[in-house]
Amino acid sequence: MTRLYITRHGQTEWNLEGRLQGRMDSKLTSLGESQAQWLGEKLKDERIDLIISSSSGRTIATAENIRGKREIKIIPNDNLREIYLGQWEGMLHTEVEKQWPEEHKNFWNFPHLYKPIGGETFSQVIARVGHEIERIITQYKDKNVLIVTHAVALKGIISYIEKKDLKDFWGGAFMYPTCLNILEINKDSRKFTLMGDTSHYKVEEEAM
């Protein structure tokens, strides 16, 4: 069996500010580093053969904090990066909502109607991450792989595996920082056995 442990990066400075990141980047907060270390503790007895991380700084830093002192290779991967948000990147949510109210509303509530301002559609994200997940499943058959990615990219992976309608993209568990999702791949089945788990959190602070 192939097992993928899939998570989102820890809390960042821009998460706290309410600023959109996408392909841009900001540093992990001290809480974000702790969230990653807590997940590392949760997985300390699990066999992890390798870590594949989005090439963004915040995901690489998260992967390093999860790995801790274990000797596990981290492989950066451009195809697991976050949705490209075009002109929205680096802007506050409130600024985007004021300047592009219709697009902002569709992004969060009607993903099948969302038309990006110079960025990616949700369909493009699903295709990108879905193709990469297929490659990982093929290349690392019977391995345990930890994947560190982003909120929209992670939802894209779930949508791809579960063959969701685009309008249901945001449905299901919320993807909190370093939440744990486990995808098990057998010969005839692909199934999430855990989704959106934050039981490793040691404080009740939760931020997007």
Residue pairs with C-beta under 8 A, 6 or more apart in sequence:
1 142
1 184
1 185
1 186
2 137
2 140
2 141
2 142
2 143
2 144
2 145
2 184
2 185
3 143
3 144
3 145
3 182
3 183
3 184
3 185
4 133
4 136
4 137
4 144
4 145
4 146
4 147
4 182
4 183
4 184
4 185
5 43
5 46
5 48
5 144
5 145
5 146
5 147
5 180
5 181
5 182
6 146
6 147
6 149
6 154
6 157
6 180
6 181
6 182
6 183
7 39
7 62
7 66
7 146
7 147
7 148
7 149
7 154
7 178
7 179
7 180
7 181
8 148
8 149
8 150
8 151
8 154
8 175
8 176
8 177
8 178
8 179
9 28
9 32
9 36
9 54
9 56
9 58
9 59
9 61
9 62
9 148
9 149
9 150
9 177
9 178
10 28
10 29
10 31
10 32
10 33
10 34
10 35
10 36
10 58
10 61
10 62
10 65
10 177
10 178
11 28
11 29
11 31
11 32
11 35
11 177
11 207
11 208
12 21
12 26
12 27
12 28
12 29
12 32
12 58
13 26
13 27
13 28
13 29
14 20
14 21
14 26
15 21
15 26
15 29
15 32
15 177
15 207
15 208
16 29
16 207
17 92
18 92
18 93
18 94
19 26
19 90
19 91
19 92
19 93
20 85
20 88
20 89
20 90
20 91
20 92
20 93
20 96
21 58
21 82
21 85
21 89
21 90
21 150
22 82
22 83
22 84
22 85
22 86
22 88
22 89
22 119
23 56
23 81
23 82
23 84
23 85
23 89
24 89
24 90
25 56
25 57
25 58
26 58
27 57
27 58
27 61
28 36
28 58
28 61
28 62
28 65
31 203
31 205
31 207
32 58
32 62
32 177
33 61
33 65
34 202
34 203
35 177
35 178
35 201
36 61
36 62
36 63
36 64
36 65
36 66
36 178
37 65
37 66
37 68
38 178
38 200
38 201
38 202
39 66
39 178
39 180
39 200
40 65
40 66
40 67
40 68
40 70
41 200
42 180
42 199
42 200
43 66
43 146
43 180
44 70
46 144
47 144
48 70
48 72
48 144
48 145
48 146
49 72
49 140
49 143
49 144
49 145
50 72
50 73
50 74
50 75
50 140
50 143
50 145
50 146
51 63
51 66
51 67
51 72
51 73
51 74
51 75
51 145
51 146
51 147
51 148
52 74
52 75
52 77
52 80
52 136
52 145
52 146
52 147
52 148
53 59
53 60
53 62
53 63
53 74
53 75
53 76
53 77
53 80
53 147
53 148
53 149
54 60
54 76
54 77
54 78
54 80
54 81
54 82
54 148
54 149
54 150
54 153
55 76
55 77
55 78
55 80
55 81
56 81
56 82
56 150
59 80
59 148
59 149
59 150
60 74
60 76
60 148
62 148
62 178
63 74
63 146
63 148
64 74
66 146
66 148
66 178
67 74
72 146
77 132
79 128
79 129
79 131
79 132
80 129
80 132
80 147
80 148
80 149
80 150
80 153
81 149
81 150
81 153
82 149
82 150
82 151
82 152
82 153
83 119
83 120
83 122
83 125
83 150
83 152
83 153
83 156
84 116
84 119
84 120
85 116
85 119
85 120
86 116
86 117
86 118
86 119
86 120
87 117
87 118
87 119
88 96
88 100
88 117
88 119
89 119
93 104
96 103
96 104
97 104
100 117
103 114
103 115
103 116
103 117
106 113
106 114
106 115
107 114
108 170
110 167
111 122
111 166
111 167
111 169
111 170
112 122
112 165
112 166
112 167
112 169
114 121
114 122
115 121
120 128
122 152
122 156
122 159
122 166
122 169
123 166
125 152
125 153
125 156
126 156
126 159
126 160
126 166
128 156
129 149
129 153
129 156
129 157
129 160
130 156
130 157
130 160
130 161
133 157
133 160
133 161
136 145
136 147
137 185
147 157
149 157
151 175
151 208
154 175
154 181
155 169
155 170
155 175
156 169
157 183
158 164
158 172
158 181
158 192
158 195
159 166
159 168
159 169
161 183
161 190
161 192
162 192
164 171
172 195
172 196
173 179
173 195
173 196
174 196
175 196
176 196
176 198
176 206
176 208
177 206
177 207
177 208
178 198
178 200
179 196
179 197
179 198
180 194
180 196
180 197
180 198
180 200
181 192
181 194
181 195
181 196
181 197
182 192
182 193
182 194
182 195
183 190
183 191
183 192
183 193
184 190
184 191
184 192
184 193
198 206
